Amino acid sequence: VDLQSDPNIAGIVLTAREIGDRKAAEQQLQLSEARFKALVQNSSDVVLVVGANGTVRYASPSVVSTMGLSPDELMGRTLEEAFRDSGVDWEVALRSGHDQGEHPELLEFGFRNERSDWIHMEASVTDLRREEAVGGFVLNARDVTERTTMMQRLRYQSTHDALTGLANRVLAAEELGGMLSRNAGGSTVAVISLDIDDFKDVNDSLGHGAGDRLLYAVADRIKESLAFGDIAARSSGDEFVVVLERAHGEAQVLELADRLLSSLERPFDVDGRELTVTASAGVAYDHDRETAAEVLLRNADTAMYKAKQMGKRRSVVFEPHMHTASADRLELRADLARAIDTEQFVPHYQPIVDLLTRRIVGCEALIRWQHPQRGLLSPAVFVPLAEESGLIGAMGEWMMERACRDLSEWRSSMPEVAEAMTISVNLTAQEVHGERLVPVVTDILRRTGLPADRLVLEVTESNLLSDTQVIQDRMQRLRELGTRLAIDDFGTGYSSLGYVQKFAFDVLKIDRSFIEGLDRQTNRQIVTAVLDLARELQVRVVAEGIEEEDQEQALIELGCVYAQGYRYSRPVPAAQFRKLLIEQTAPARA
């Protein structure tokens, strides 16, 4: 348009506005958007921009690997739809993101993704609705599945027994504490403490591998006997705990305890071998839910130890006075550690006699403990404690050396009576299975000067069950030293005849259980068969536990030559046994 030729236009007015700030703001916004997009697109974390209604408006590319969806597929979904089964109230979470400002708290949750994988996330919600580059809530979420799984695994390992998969004592105490704090309508909370009787014999005889497999089978047997909601735990070693929250009276708990003991007596198949075990149980109750969990567990343990002391294979209910006995047991165990160094052990000797001449031809060495406060204690009191504390090996070596030394002294001072005698020493399972046995015996014979053929080493059949070839070689080395071997409690074990042939024993000791029933035809036939076998193998037989004249007469009639028992003498100290030898007018050749 020609402005100059138009008479209506007198002039031109120009209006100008400064837009530098706006351009700079637009450039800054574009830069911020670009920076935000670059950050979220290259982040391994899931970044979602969510509207106030919880709908996803933006999703970073990382959602593909984490959630199994593309960003486009996620757009328009609500957080509830995106994180299925998370259990999170997202309306509350978004509100918290607004309230917490620049320092949002971390939110942990799990959800099932589109591939049906369970994913654990750690997330924060930040309110950036006023930021033009964002304009919404920003959810930053990190996949912590690996970390969470590891923590869960560590938690499981810290609360469960690795061998059996049962809860351990820590978890049992936690669960018991929860039960005691809840009101269960007046029902009784109870604990049953179970311990396998003489389990150490299984480990020593069959090896720890077989022992572990037996424990695994025992755990399964216990679980089978429980009702839903009851808790079975392995407390330690061969001890188990059962926790009951809704027991209806003591009678029901005792019935369960007895049922558990009966179930454990059914034979177990371990490595193709049939094993039979027994167990002892202690029961403790809390009717008013005022007892602490650890106290209730300890009460059950105390009752279980009482069951052991009463002969095992039974259940006992806790009574308050038992705590005194439990403390007494701990004190005795501490005293035992000092007994060897302070020479509190005392050997006793029980004669082995010739039934026809009534002369002493040998003796069995038996240990006693002369406790400074409690007096003379029998092995039944302290040997189990020695086995638990690991002192049984040192105790056995001490007893063997003392016995050999005493017989050497008798042989020197009264050769006409004692020169032909033998002395029998019992070997523990630890000694039989230990590599030190042969060197220890060799060294003791050297130090005491006792001829090897005067020492008889007694083993029980149960101690020969595992590592048969290793033990057979060890026994053969003892025979090469010149010592004699005896099998104790013959006839009560697993395969008596096979062991006699395999280990070439010199002496069979018939268990007292057969002697007590000699008036019964079955026992008489067993003893007759043992004597016939011994004559065939040229093995000496010693009948144990002779107390009555009719037992002695029956053995003589059957052709048994040697015996020991209270009929001839109780086990007596060395000085008293020496007097028994002096009373003999002539020696008896072994």
C-alpha angles and dihedrals in degrees: 000000000000101000093183096058093049108095091197094064112078096174147326126262116204120202119195129187127196109238100167093107092049092049090048091049091049091049091047091050091049089048092049091048090049092047092047091048092048092050097048096040092055097039120107088213121088109251119191128179108209130191123230089265091058096254118141111244098171134019127188120233091252090078087081095067096036105037103022092238134106118239090250092054091052096049112105095020121120121238089250089058094044096050104041119196092004093130090216120140096223094189088060091043092054091047089051089052089057094046096047095055117188096355107056120182119243117256120206122199143145130227141172114248129212090275089055090247115145108237128191115212136189112203145171128202120214125186107229098154091124092053106095092208090059112017098187148048113304117216113197109191129179126197105239096166094121093048093045092048090051091049091048090050091050090047091050092048091050093051103035136063111249095213103047103020090232123132113273126230092270093058092040089056091048093050092044090051090053091050092050091052094051127079109235100179098272097307121143126256110216139178126205117197114200129191128181110238115241092351090155088069089061092051093045094045104036101023132250093281092061089042091055092049090051091051090051090053091046090053091053091048091052093049091051090059097053132090125231110287096025114118126223119195137174105232099187140315107340094345122109133185130209118196120199122191103180105036112157102217137325093278091063092050093048090048090054092047091052091045090053092051091049093049091053091054092065108102119269123215107224117173091335092308122114111230127186120198137176130209141203124222137200122198128202129179138199111196099170097037093235097118119098115242096243091048091053091048091048091049090054090049091051091052090048092054088050089055088053091052091049091059105285126251094083144086124244130191117228119254124185095243089064091076088071090054091048092052088047090055092052090049091050091051090053090049090051092063089062097041098087095048092047093046096239095145116097126195118227124193129210117199124241107209139197104243093213099047098025088223125140111252098169145338142227117236114226125182126231131181119229097203113198093228106019100044126221112357126196123230090252088070101047110019093076088051090049090052092049093048097043094244095115093092095054090043092052093050091049091051094049094051093046092049093049091047093051094050091048089054093049091049090052098044099040109015093163089067107026108028094091096041125114126210122213122212124187117233118215122224089251091056094046091052096039124099091221096067099093095042091047093051091046092051094046092051090049094049096045098039092227114151109247094234090062091063118083116192113205122206131176122231092244090063091061099056102100136045087017096176093048092049092043090055090047092050090048090054089053090052089050087056087058099250121137124236127218130188110219127212089015114200098026098086140072108279109000100170093047092054093050090055096041099046099033096226120199096206135035116199111202111220117249091238089073092046093052090058101044089125088066116084094226095055091044090054091049093052091046090052092050092051091048090049091049093051090049092051094037091239125148117241124210118189113215130210102027109171107147134058093232090056090052093047092049091052092050090051090051091051100254111153106186133047144160133197147108090297088075102028143321116242105285136187119270095260092052092046088052088058090053089055093048090054090064114094097202137024122256118217115230 
